Amino acid sequence: MRFRNIILLSILFLGFFFRFWGISSVYMRIDDVTVAKTILDVYNGYWVADHIFFYPPLLYYICALFLRGISIFLSVIFFHKDPTLYPFTLSQVLFISRLVSAFFGFLTIPIFYLSLKKLYSEKVALFGASLFSISFIHIIHSHQLVMDTLSTFFVILTFYFSVLIFKSGKLIYYLLAGISAGLSTSSKYNGIFSVFIILSAHLLKEEKISIISFFRFKIIAGGVFSFLGFFIGHPYSILRFRDFLRGTKLFFNVVHKTEWYLVPIKPKGIIENIKYSRYFQAISNIFSAEGLLFSLLILLGFLGLFLWKKKEHILFISFPSIYFLILIPLLGFSRYRDLTFISPFYSALPAISIPFIIENLKKRIFRISLLSVVALVLFLISFNVLKKTYLIWDDDTSQIFYRWLLRNVEEGKYIGNEWFTIPLEDGKTPYRLYTVPYIFRREFPPLENFDLILSSSLCYSHFYKNKKFYSYELSFYERLEKHELVKEFFSEEIEYKNPTIKVWSGKNMRRKGLEVIIPQVPYDKKLPREFEILDGSVYGKETKGFFLKGGEKIERIFISRKPVDKFYIFFLENESEGNVEIRNFVNSKKIKLERGKDSFYILKPSLSFPFTNYRYSIRIKAEKGLKRTFVRIVSDEEEAGLQFLEMGDFENAFKCFENLKEKKPEILLLLGKLKRREINIPENGMDSLKKLYTIKEENEWSRYFKRITGLDPEFLEESKTIKLQAEDTEWKGGSLAESSELSEGKGIFLKEKEVVEISLPEIFLYKGIYSIKPSFIFFGTPEDMKFSIILSWKGNRKEFKFDASNLKILNRKGDAEIKLEIARSCPVRINLIFENGGNSIIDYLKISPSLKDIFQKRGEDFKELMKL
């Protein structure tokens, strides 16, 4: 008995862990935010909730009451002193409501266990509950804010009382089962099928089934209490009966039309009709969600129902079979969510047949062997669920993408996007968005109108999988594919989690051009944990380069579509001796750093948990005592070769360049320089480079760069620009100013005839030529302005003086520009000293690579080789 209690507690712990872990993660599910807004309305006193009565409201009521309970508790402990309700934010409502959903998801497990124990036996109950605790379809919807999880809880409660009806036939169980069925329906209309469980239990209890069986007092009382339960959960179905009827009629008219884009599918032939049937798609969803091993167990359990016929089996399958056969084909869509209701039943199917098989095996060795196989299968299924739940907990591709967007794309850009791209909880955005469900909508403006266009696999993948039926819809996506693909974000997709998001240029068309070496710029803010998607894009600042001090730990997760053989980890500009530890999965390596000496380590990586795609986690920790070093993690042989070349390690640079399968013309030039001999470069490539290196006029150079490389030079520079603002700086004199004209609403006010010193944070710049531009808004006379920009790096110091004569001024805005050449990657410090601010506000300071100057400098470096 004690051993069984330990097993039961372990099952409950497992179910609790999987349903609550990652509850705060981001989903690209449209309904979650909509439901959270409705709950917030109910919490604030608008109990009608859905004014068109499209959905039943019990979930809204339970979550709102839970929020009110928290509000009262916060008032009792004097955290919230105002007599009004606590002002929860939408994000808080979303999180708390998901906790409620997870709680009812977890609570379903012990009730299902008790049901199986009463219906079958302790062994079947333990095995069935353990399988249900790791059912991924139920787990994922316990994480989400959906009605299905709550409704499923009441379905299982109905099942429990129906089992008691089957066993004893007492009136009280008819009444409790009826109320539970009504509450299930008032959570979601799918729950109405739970009344068939009560009916099945009643008929199975009858010695002889006849028409009188349907009119016995107990079953009629159970039916009456079903209505009572529904009215308790949905009081406005009586209070506003006409509105309720109208809304319900509308719901049943459109429920099979929800996914309007499925209309064009008209299958032909037996195979296509099977493939596109709702039954086949539902079975496919179970297979994809639960995995191969679980699906095989379910199939074995299903066969067992027919091999060992029992009355109990009829009661057990009454709800799932009727639900599956009647409701599934009526739905206009096929998704995981509607399978939540039957997930307890199909999960427990193996528990009915496998114990029976084990008990009937005559030899003990066979029983032990089969038990061992079952235990191993359960472990593998649990591990698979653990991997998927980890991905649910971890950052969504939409979050990774949005952080990239904020880092690399200027505010105010015009972005066209379809659903499932911008994270839903971000109500405010610094961009001008034009959002549609799908970009093939007729109202979507011409693609060329946008700076960027965002597409999501949750929108387009259906059309590509079924090309035969969607030529019109696909024509829009094919038109989009003619534009330049700026960046792609991908990971393992799990229903609404981790869609592949593609960022397209609206202005620049896709073309195959000459490949050139594009300068990299490290992001200037320290990120303890971030993702790098290895998609080959040249746009954006990299987060794989960062400062590291003693006691700090930084993690970078690299996601690739192909294996990564090695990572080069460079430690540059070490300011003291010290040790760093590199961790990758179970591998660990300590590196000793020397002051003033660059170091590197070549890591042959192992895939990191959860071992999906090609995912590599690299953690670097600096031991206490290390002043500072700059870490750069590189997976590309070209980047590694360039870094080795800068460090003066020509041997490793040569190896990296030789390892490249396809060598860019500029790489061939570098190899020629390293070999000190003539090299073979395609003539058209050399001619293009010569012209790129020698064009002087800015606009002409930009047009030529775009034509021969296919890249957008303006957006390339913009995406690699470091923007420093008032919050990033320290200053003496002056004052903080706020104005809607400023890019972030805040700047530093510079009074006339007042000395102001502004110190910017030290930033790390790679080898290259940079443009440094402070930007101002003038409220006085710019003619009086006088200031200096002082740059300090690696023992060098330069001062640039400015007055009105060398400022670019348009209306009330102006900026200054200086060029800085960095011969070797190093930290750079920037200070601005104003003798006279001229009553202006400094808005920001931008540091960006000057592409034209960089390529012209390369032309000088390769001058002798170019002659060859």
Backbone hydrogen bonds, N-H to C=O, Kabsch-Sander energy under -0.5 kcal/mol:
donor,donor_aa,acceptor,acceptor_aa,energy
5,N,1,M,-2.0
6,I,2,R,-1.9
7,I,3,F,-2.1
8,L,4,R,-2.6
9,L,5,N,-2.6
10,S,6,I,-2.2
11,I,7,I,-2.3
12,L,8,L,-2.5
13,F,9,L,-2.5
14,L,10,S,-2.5
15,G,11,I,-2.6
16,F,12,L,-2.6
17,F,13,F,-3.0
18,F,14,L,-2.4
19,R,15,G,-1.5
20,F,16,F,-1.8
21,W,17,F,-2.4
23,I,20,F,-1.6
25,S,22,G,-1.7
28,M,496,Y,-1.1
29,R,27,Y,-0.5
30,I,28,M,-0.6
32,D,29,R,-0.7
33,V,29,R,-0.7
34,T,30,I,-1.1
35,V,31,D,-3.1
36,A,32,D,-2.2
37,K,33,V,-2.2
38,T,34,T,-1.8
39,I,35,V,-2.5
40,L,36,A,-2.1
41,D,37,K,-1.8
42,V,38,T,-2.3
43,Y,39,I,-2.8
44,N,40,L,-1.6
45,G,42,V,-1.9
46,Y,41,D,-2.4
47,W,45,G,-1.4
49,A,46,Y,-1.3
50,D,48,V,-0.9
51,H,49,A,-0.9
53,F,50,D,-1.7
58,L,186,S,-1.9
61,Y,57,P,-2.1
62,I,58,L,-2.6
63,C,59,L,-2.3
64,A,60,Y,-2.5
65,L,61,Y,-2.6
66,F,62,I,-2.1
67,L,63,C,-2.3
68,R,64,A,-2.2
69,G,65,L,-2.1
70,I,66,F,-1.9
71,S,67,L,-2.4
72,I,68,R,-2.4
73,F,69,G,-2.2
74,L,70,I,-2.5
75,S,71,S,-1.6
76,V,72,I,-2.3
77,I,73,F,-2.0
78,F,75,S,-1.2
79,F,74,L,-2.0
80,H,74,L,-2.0
81,K,79,F,-0.6
88,F,86,Y,-1.9
93,V,89,T,-2.3
94,L,90,L,-2.5
95,F,91,S,-2.2
96,I,92,Q,-2.8
97,S,93,V,-2.5
98,R,94,L,-1.7
99,L,95,F,-1.7
100,V,96,I,-1.7
101,S,97,S,-2.2
102,A,98,R,-2.8
103,F,99,L,-2.3
104,F,100,V,-2.2
105,G,101,S,-2.1
106,F,102,A,-2.6
107,L,103,F,-2.7
108,T,104,F,-1.2
109,I,106,F,-1.6
111,I,107,L,-1.2
112,F,108,T,-2.3
113,Y,109,I,-2.4
114,L,110,P,-2.3
115,S,111,I,-2.0
116,L,112,F,-2.4
117,K,113,Y,-2.2
118,K,114,L,-2.2
119,L,115,S,-2.3
120,Y,116,L,-3.2
121,S,116,L,-0.5
125,A,121,S,-2.2
126,L,122,E,-2.6
127,F,123,K,-2.5
128,G,124,V,-3.2
129,A,125,A,-2.6
130,S,126,L,-2.1
131,L,127,F,-2.1
132,F,128,G,-2.4
133,S,129,A,-2.3
134,I,130,S,-0.7
134,I,131,L,-0.8
135,S,132,F,-1.7
136,F,134,I,-0.7
139,I,135,S,-2.1
140,I,136,F,-3.0
141,H,137,I,-1.2
142,S,138,H,-1.2
143,H,139,I,-1.2
144,Q,140,I,-0.8
146,V,144,Q,-1.5
150,L,146,V,-0.6
151,S,147,M,-2.5
152,T,148,D,-2.6
153,F,149,T,-1.8
154,F,150,L,-1.6
155,V,151,S,-1.8
156,I,152,T,-2.4
157,L,153,F,-1.8
158,T,154,F,-2.4
159,F,155,V,-2.3
160,Y,156,I,-2.3
161,F,157,L,-2.2
162,S,158,T,-2.2
163,V,159,F,-2.2
164,L,160,Y,-1.6
165,I,161,F,-1.8
166,F,162,S,-2.6
167,K,163,V,-1.9
168,S,164,L,-3.0
169,G,164,L,-1.0
169,G,165,I,-0.6
173,Y,170,K,-0.7
174,Y,170,K,-1.0
174,Y,171,L,-0.6
175,L,171,L,-2.0
176,L,172,I,-2.4
177,A,173,Y,-2.4
178,G,174,Y,-2.2
179,I,175,L,-2.4
180,S,176,L,-2.2
181,A,177,A,-2.3
182,G,178,G,-2.3
183,L,179,I,-2.6
184,S,180,S,-2.3
185,T,181,A,-1.9
186,S,182,G,-2.0
187,S,183,L,-0.6
187,S,184,S,-0.7
188,K,184,S,-2.0
191,G,188,K,-2.4
192,I,189,Y,-2.0
193,F,190,N,-1.5
194,S,191,G,-2.1
195,V,192,I,-1.5
196,F,193,F,-1.4
197,I,194,S,-1.2
198,I,194,S,-1.0
199,L,195,V,-2.2
200,S,196,F,-2.4
201,A,197,I,-2.4
202,H,198,I,-2.4
203,L,199,L,-2.6
204,L,200,S,-2.5
205,K,201,A,-1.1
206,E,202,H,-0.9
213,S,210,S,-1.1
214,F,210,S,-0.5
214,F,211,I,-0.9
215,F,212,I,-1.7
216,R,213,S,-0.8
220,I,216,R,-2.0
221,A,217,F,-2.8
222,G,218,K,-2.3
223,G,219,I,-1.9
224,V,220,I,-2.5
225,F,221,A,-2.4
226,S,222,G,-1.2
227,F,223,G,-1.7
228,L,224,V,-2.1
229,G,225,F,-2.6
230,F,226,S,-2.0
231,F,227,F,-2.5
232,I,228,L,-2.3
233,G,229,G,-1.9
234,H,230,F,-1.8
237,S,234,H,-2.0
238,I,235,P,-1.8
239,L,235,P,-2.2
240,R,236,Y,-1.9
241,F,238,I,-1.1
244,F,240,R,-2.4
245,L,241,F,-2.5
246,R,242,R,-2.4
247,G,243,D,-2.7
248,T,244,F,-2.6
249,K,245,L,-2.4
250,L,246,R,-2.1
251,F,247,G,-2.3
252,F,248,T,-2.5
253,N,249,K,-1.4
254,V,250,L,-1.5
255,V,251,F,-1.7
257,K,254,V,-2.4
260,W,258,T,-1.6
262,L,259,E,-2.2
263,V,260,W,-1.4
265,I,262,L,-1.7
266,K,264,P,-0.6
272,E,268,K,-0.6
273,N,269,G,-1.9
274,I,270,I,-2.1
275,K,271,I,-2.7
276,Y,272,E,-2.4
277,S,274,I,-1.1
281,Q,277,S,-2.1
282,A,278,R,-2.3
283,I,279,Y,-2.3
284,S,280,F,-2.5
285,N,281,Q,-2.0
286,I,282,A,-2.0
287,F,283,I,-2.3
288,S,284,S,-2.8
289,A,285,N,-2.2
290,E,286,I,-2.8
291,G,287,F,-1.9
295,S,291,G,-2.0
296,L,292,L,-2.2
297,L,293,L,-2.0
298,I,294,F,-2.4
299,L,295,S,-2.3
300,L,296,L,-2.3
301,G,297,L,-2.5
302,F,298,I,-2.5
303,L,299,L,-2.1
304,G,300,L,-1.7
305,L,301,G,-1.1
305,L,302,F,-0.5
306,F,302,F,-0.6
306,F,303,L,-0.9
307,L,303,L,-1.6
308,W,304,G,-2.4
309,K,307,L,-0.6
314,I,310,K,-0.9
314,I,311,K,-0.6
315,L,311,K,-1.6
316,F,312,E,-2.4
317,I,313,H,-2.5
318,S,314,I,-0.9
318,S,315,L,-0.5
319,F,315,L,-0.6
321,S,317,I,-2.2
322,I,318,S,-1.7
323,Y,319,F,-2.8
324,F,320,P,-2.5
325,L,321,S,-2.7
326,I,322,I,-2.4
327,L,322,I,-0.6
327,L,323,Y,-1.4
328,I,323,Y,-1.3
330,L,327,L,-1.3
331,L,327,L,-1.0
331,L,328,I,-0.9
332,G,255,V,-1.6
339,L,336,Y,-2.1
340,T,337,R,-1.6
342,I,339,L,-0.6
343,S,339,L,-0.9
343,S,340,T,-0.6
346,Y,342,I,-2.5
347,S,343,S,-1.9
348,A,344,P,-1.4
349,L,345,F,-0.6
349,L,346,Y,-0.5
351,A,348,A,-0.8
352,I,348,A,-0.8
352,I,349,L,-1.3
353,S,349,L,-1.2
354,I,350,P,-2.6
357,I,353,S,-2.1
358,I,354,I,-2.6
359,E,355,P,-2.4
360,N,356,F,-1.3
361,L,357,I,-0.5
361,L,358,I,-1.1
367,R,363,K,-1.6
368,I,364,R,-2.6
369,S,365,I,-2.2
370,L,366,F,-2.6
371,L,367,R,-2.4
372,S,368,I,-2.2
373,V,369,S,-2.3
374,V,370,L,-2.6
375,A,371,L,-2.5
376,L,372,S,-2.3
377,V,373,V,-2.7
378,L,374,V,-2.6
379,F,375,A,-2.1
380,L,376,L,-2.5
381,I,377,V,-2.6
382,S,378,L,-2.5
383,F,379,F,-2.5
384,N,380,L,-2.2
385,V,381,I,-2.3
386,L,382,S,-2.5
387,K,383,F,-2.2
388,K,384,N,-2.1
389,T,385,V,-3.0
390,Y,386,L,-2.1
391,L,387,K,-1.8
392,I,388,K,-1.9
393,W,389,T,-2.2
394,D,390,Y,-2.6
399,Q,396,D,-0.6
400,I,396,D,-2.2
401,F,397,T,-2.8
402,Y,398,S,-2.3
403,R,399,Q,-2.4
404,W,400,I,-1.9
405,L,401,F,-2.6
406,L,402,Y,-2.5
407,R,403,R,-2.0
408,N,404,W,-1.9
409,V,405,L,-2.5
412,G,430,P,-3.1
413,K,410,E,-1.1
415,I,413,K,-0.7
415,I,432,R,-3.1
416,G,452,L,-2.3
417,N,415,I,-0.5
417,N,434,Y,-2.3
418,E,454,L,-1.5
419,W,436,V,-0.8
419,W,437,P,-0.8
426,D,423,P,-1.2
427,G,425,E,-1.6
432,R,413,K,-2.2
433,L,431,Y,-0.8
434,Y,415,I,-2.3
436,V,417,N,-2.0
441,R,438,Y,-1.7
444,F,441,R,-1.8
449,N,446,P,-2.0
450,F,447,L,-1.6
451,D,414,Y,-2.7
452,L,414,Y,-1.5
453,I,504,W,-2.4
454,L,416,G,-2.8
455,S,502,K,-2.1
457,S,500,T,-2.0
459,C,456,S,-1.7
460,Y,456,S,-2.5
461,S,457,S,-1.7
463,F,460,Y,-0.6
464,Y,460,Y,-1.7
465,K,461,S,-2.3
466,N,462,H,-1.1
467,K,464,Y,-0.9
469,F,466,N,-1.8
470,Y,466,N,-0.6
470,Y,467,K,-1.1
474,L,470,Y,-2.6
475,S,471,S,-1.4
476,F,472,Y,-0.7
476,F,473,E,-0.9
477,Y,473,E,-1.1
478,E,474,L,-2.9
479,R,475,S,-1.5
480,L,476,F,-2.0
481,E,477,Y,-1.9
482,K,479,R,-1.1
483,H,480,L,-2.1
484,E,508,N,-2.6
486,V,484,E,-0.8
486,V,503,V,-2.4
487,K,503,V,-1.4
489,F,501,I,-2.5
493,E,491,S,-0.5
494,I,497,K,-2.3
497,K,494,I,-2.9
501,I,489,F,-2.1
501,I,499,P,-0.6
502,K,455,S,-2.4
502,K,500,T,-0.5
503,V,487,K,-3.1
504,W,453,I,-3.2
504,W,502,K,-0.6
505,S,484,E,-2.7
506,G,451,D,-2.0
507,K,451,D,-0.6
510,R,482,K,-3.3
513,G,511,R,-0.7
513,G,709,T,-0.5
514,L,708,I,-4.0
518,I,516,V,-0.6
523,Y,542,E,-2.7
527,L,525,K,-0.5
530,E,555,E,-1.6
532,E,557,I,-2.9
534,L,532,E,-0.7
534,L,559,I,-2.7
535,D,533,I,-1.8
541,K,719,S,-0.7
542,E,521,V,-2.3
546,F,631,V,-2.5
548,L,629,T,-2.6
550,G,626,L,-2.2
551,G,622,A,-2.9
552,E,549,K,-2.1
554,I,620,I,-2.6
555,E,528,P,-3.0
556,R,618,I,-2.4
557,I,530,E,-2.4
558,F,556,R,-0.6
558,F,616,Y,-3.2
559,I,532,E,-2.2
560,S,614,Y,-2.4
561,R,534,L,-0.5
565,D,563,P,-0.6
567,F,603,L,-2.7
568,Y,634,V,-3.5
569,I,567,F,-0.6
569,I,601,Y,-2.9
570,F,568,Y,-0.6
570,F,632,R,-3.1
571,F,599,S,-3.0
572,L,570,F,-0.5
572,L,630,F,-3.2
575,E,628,R,-2.7
578,G,593,L,-1.6
580,V,591,I,-2.3
581,E,621,K,-3.2
582,I,589,K,-3.3
583,R,619,R,-3.1
584,N,587,N,-2.1
587,N,584,N,-2.5
589,K,582,I,-2.2
591,I,580,V,-3.0
593,L,578,G,-3.5
593,L,591,I,-0.6
596,G,574,N,-2.8
597,K,594,E,-1.7
599,S,571,F,-2.3
601,Y,569,I,-1.9
603,L,567,F,-3.2
603,L,601,Y,-0.7
604,K,602,I,-0.5
608,S,615,R,-3.1
611,F,608,S,-3.0
614,Y,560,S,-1.2
615,R,613,N,-0.6
616,Y,558,F,-2.8
618,I,556,R,-2.7
618,I,616,Y,-0.5
619,R,583,R,-2.7
619,R,617,S,-0.5
620,I,554,I,-2.9
621,K,581,E,-2.5
622,A,552,E,-2.3
623,E,579,N,-2.6
626,L,623,E,-1.6
627,K,625,G,-0.5
629,T,548,L,-1.9
630,F,572,L,-2.5
631,V,546,F,-3.2
631,V,629,T,-0.6
632,R,570,F,-2.3
633,I,544,K,-2.5
634,V,568,Y,-3.0
634,V,632,R,-0.5
640,A,636,D,-2.4
641,G,637,E,-2.7
642,L,638,E,-2.3
643,Q,639,E,-2.1
644,F,640,A,-2.6
645,L,641,G,-2.3
646,E,642,L,-2.0
647,M,643,Q,-1.8
648,G,644,F,-0.6
648,G,645,L,-0.9
649,D,644,F,-2.5
650,F,648,G,-1.3
653,A,649,D,-1.9
654,F,650,F,-2.6
655,K,651,E,-1.9
656,C,652,N,-2.4
657,F,653,A,-2.4
658,E,654,F,-2.4
659,N,655,K,-1.7
660,L,656,C,-0.6
660,L,657,F,-0.8
663,K,661,K,-0.5
664,K,662,E,-0.5
667,I,664,K,-0.7
668,L,664,K,-2.1
669,L,665,P,-2.0
670,L,666,E,-2.0
671,L,667,I,-2.7
672,G,668,L,-2.4
673,K,669,L,-2.0
674,L,670,L,-2.4
675,K,671,L,-2.9
676,R,672,G,-1.3
677,R,672,G,-1.5
681,I,679,I,-0.7
686,M,682,P,-2.1
687,D,683,E,-2.5
688,S,684,N,-2.0
689,L,685,G,-2.1
690,K,686,M,-2.6
691,K,687,D,-2.0
692,L,688,S,-2.4
693,Y,689,L,-2.5
694,T,690,K,-0.8
694,T,691,K,-0.7
695,I,691,K,-1.9
701,W,697,E,-2.4
702,S,698,E,-2.4
703,R,699,N,-2.3
704,Y,700,E,-2.2
705,F,701,W,-2.8
706,K,702,S,-2.3
707,R,703,R,-2.0
708,I,704,Y,-2.5
709,T,705,F,-2.0
710,G,706,K,-1.7
711,L,705,F,-0.5
716,L,712,D,-2.4
717,E,713,P,-2.3
718,E,714,E,-2.3
719,S,715,F,-2.8
720,K,716,L,-0.9
720,K,717,E,-0.5
721,T,718,E,-1.6
722,I,847,I,-3.2
723,K,721,T,-0.6
724,L,722,I,-0.6
724,L,845,L,-2.9
726,A,843,D,-0.5
728,D,725,Q,-2.1
729,T,725,Q,-0.5
729,T,726,A,-1.5
730,E,759,S,-2.3
732,K,757,E,-2.4
735,S,749,F,-1.2
737,A,747,G,-3.1
739,S,745,G,-1.6
742,L,739,S,-1.3
745,G,742,L,-0.5
747,G,737,A,-2.4
748,I,842,I,-1.7
749,F,735,S,-3.7
749,F,747,G,-0.6
750,L,840,S,-3.7
751,K,749,F,-0.6
754,E,751,K,-1.2
756,V,834,F,-1.8
757,E,732,K,-2.1
758,I,756,V,-0.5
758,I,832,L,-3.2
759,S,730,E,-3.4
760,L,758,I,-0.5
760,L,830,I,-2.4
763,I,828,V,-2.4
765,L,763,I,-0.5
765,L,826,C,-2.4
768,G,822,I,-2.0
770,Y,820,L,-3.3
771,S,848,S,-3.5
772,I,770,Y,-0.5
772,I,818,I,-2.8
773,K,771,S,-0.5
773,K,846,K,-2.8
775,S,844,Y,-2.8
776,F,814,G,-3.3
777,I,841,I,-2.3
778,F,812,R,-3.5
779,F,839,N,-2.0
780,G,838,G,-0.6
780,G,839,N,-0.6
784,D,781,T,-1.8
785,M,782,P,-1.4
786,K,836,N,-2.3
787,F,802,F,-2.1
788,S,833,I,-2.5
789,I,800,F,-2.8
790,I,788,S,-0.5
790,I,831,N,-3.1
791,L,789,I,-0.5
791,L,798,K,-3.0
792,S,829,R,-2.4
793,W,796,N,-1.9
796,N,793,W,-2.9
798,K,791,L,-2.6
800,F,789,I,-2.6
802,F,787,F,-3.1
804,A,785,M,-0.6
806,N,803,D,-1.3
807,L,804,A,-1.1
808,K,815,D,-2.8
809,I,807,L,-0.7
810,L,813,K,-3.4
813,K,810,L,-2.3
814,G,776,F,-1.9
815,D,808,K,-2.0
816,A,774,P,-1.6
818,I,772,I,-1.8
820,L,770,Y,-2.7
822,I,768,G,-3.5
822,I,820,L,-0.6
823,A,821,E,-0.6
826,C,765,L,-2.0
828,V,763,I,-3.5
829,R,792,S,-2.8
831,N,790,I,-2.3
832,L,758,I,-2.7
833,I,788,S,-2.3
834,F,756,V,-3.1
835,E,786,K,-1.8
835,E,833,I,-0.6
836,N,786,K,-1.9
837,G,751,K,-1.7
839,N,750,L,-0.6
840,S,750,L,-1.6
841,I,777,I,-2.6
842,I,748,I,-2.3
843,D,775,S,-2.5
843,D,841,I,-0.7
844,Y,775,S,-0.8
845,L,724,L,-2.4
846,K,773,K,-3.1
847,I,722,I,-2.5
848,S,771,S,-2.4
850,S,769,I,-2.8
851,L,849,P,-1.1
854,I,850,S,-2.4
855,F,851,L,-2.5
856,Q,852,K,-2.0
857,K,853,D,-2.1
858,R,854,I,-1.8
859,G,855,F,-1.8
860,E,856,Q,-1.5
861,D,857,K,-2.1
862,F,858,R,-2.5
863,K,860,E,-1.1
866,M,862,F,-2.9
867,K,863,K,-1.2
868,L,864,E,-1.0
